Amino acid sequence: MAALRTDVLVIGGGLAGIVAALEALRAGKRVALVDRDTPERFGGLALWAFGGMALVGTPLQARRKITDSPERAFADWMRFGELDPQDAHAVAWARHYVERSRADVHDWLLAHGITFMPAVNWVERGRDGDGNSMPRYHIVWGTSRELARRMIAALHEAGANGKLVLLHRHRATALETRDGRMAGALAVDEATGEELHIDAPAVVLATGGINGGHAETRRNWPPDRPLPATMLNGAHPYADGRMHHAAEGLGAQLVRAGEMWNYAAGFPHPFPHFEGHGLSAIPCKSALWLDHAGRRIGPEPLVTGFDTHWLCRRVAEQEKPWTWHLLNWRIAAKEFAISGAEHNPRIRNKQFLRFLKETLLGNHRLVRQMQRESPHFLVDDTLAGLAEKMNALTCSHDIDPATLQATADAFDANFAPGANPDADMQVRRILHARQWGPDRLRTCKPAPLQKPGAGPFIAVHMQLITRKSLGGLRTDLHSRVLDAADAPIPGLYCVGEAAGFGGGGANGKRSLEGTFLPGCILTARAAARAIASGH
């Protein structure tokens, strides 16, 4: 068996693992990083993510006259996430996040050449205003792909002295201890099958969540919540929870494994990277969200941007495991978007003028692309023709054309002479969202679905799509993994999603959205500091 000796072993090549390795190298440590994927995919989901970050008290907020503070953000976080005040470690990480996201994430990234788009977005407002009480969502200019690439470049620079060993296509299979503390891990080269013993007194688990495969997702699904018959996968397929369970074998606490941050509007990737690979749409606020039979889901209509956790529960409890978004071309051109770097080339490639043009004139390019590439994105000049295509896709007669027509007519009646559009809750939420400038740019003024000249009609076939684990291994503020007595397991650290973004579940039941990338950075930097100082 081959052997390797190092000071720090990092298991996992996503953003959290890269940052932990980078900061450990800068502290003078020798580092080995085990990454199961190929060199081209080094960076994990960060290579593909959109790059939104919830940040508190930034200069960009100040320029937009947004008066934020850690105290206000913490109150929003605790209320919306429904954190248990007695969960000391999760609460401590939540507080650490809101107090340090400006200095330890925002300013740290600026020092690495990362910049942000000029608008601050307002997401997860809560159905009753109980979410973000102000805009906090900052978007990395260049998307998360730019972030990942700059971090990887910094890693290679810091490791140029020979202190970094990158082991791509290697999978950690077991953790090892000696005299009551960590001693390293076993890994296997998946190309050759050769085993490698890595001797290290400090081991950092950066293996992502546990919902990269549906078997583990279903096994941990909360029994009091509806579980859809089918789901798409928006998580990393290598996030299988294996190292979580290996750590449990050493006495670690795995907590809140059933808390997940999924999305309610996914559809299959036209060119999947792995089995069940889905894309997460950013649902159009102006689209009507329908059940399998073409009826509007209610009585409270489903509208994105307010409470993603609630949307997922509503979708999961439907009679069939899919829903429909009914809209027209006018709405789609202005509002339809797909999360991630892949389908946001103007932001990804830093083409500001083209981005501005598509924002102002409509992103017809993306709509046409989905019409061309995805069988789940249906377009027709008439509602009756659309109903026929919807039934053909699902191999059913679920959609009665008369029902679909009645659904559209009922909504459009809100705009008839003498009617009050504000009586419809979806219209009220749209008007509320449009009060904030960036939302007004990307949200249509309410109008009838059958408005002349707004067609053709579009139906998008949607399913629930998995994304992030909110639970994970219990950690303290040094990112040390804790045992059942809340004592650190000597030499074992956990960062990013594997740690529930801190403490085993710093977000509670809901994220304020955009807390994941910063959570990876904060927990990784904490682990590196602790290792450097001997904690």
JOSUL-V928822 format. One line per field, one symbol per residue. psi: psi as a letter, one per 30 degrees, with the letter a starting at -180 (. if undefined). A space follows every 10 residues. Layout:
# JOSUL-V928822
psi = ???
This chain:
# JOSUL-V928822
psi = kllkklekkk jkhaeeeeee eeeeefgglk kkkkkfalef gkfbffffle gkkjkkhlee eefghjjlle eeeeeeeeee fhkjffieee eeeeeeefff eeefdeeeee fggklllfkk ljlhfkfggg bjflkfjkkk jfafeeeeee eeeeeeefgf ggfkjkilgk kkfkkklkhg lkfblklkjf efgkkkkjjk fkkjjhgaag hfkfeeeeef kkfgkkjlel lljglkffig gefeeeeefg glkjlhffkl jlkfillkkf ikflkgklkj kjkkefkkjl afggkkkafj lkklfejeee eeeeefglel gllkkkalee eeeefklkkl eegifeeegh ieeeeeeeee fkifeeeeee eeekfgjkkl fleeeeeeee eeeghlhejk eeeeeeeeee efffglkflj fffkeeeeee eeeffkeeee fgkkkklkeg kkffallkkk jklkkldkkf lakklafggk kkafggkkjk fklklbefgh gkgghffbfk kgkgfeeeee eeeeeeeeee eefg.
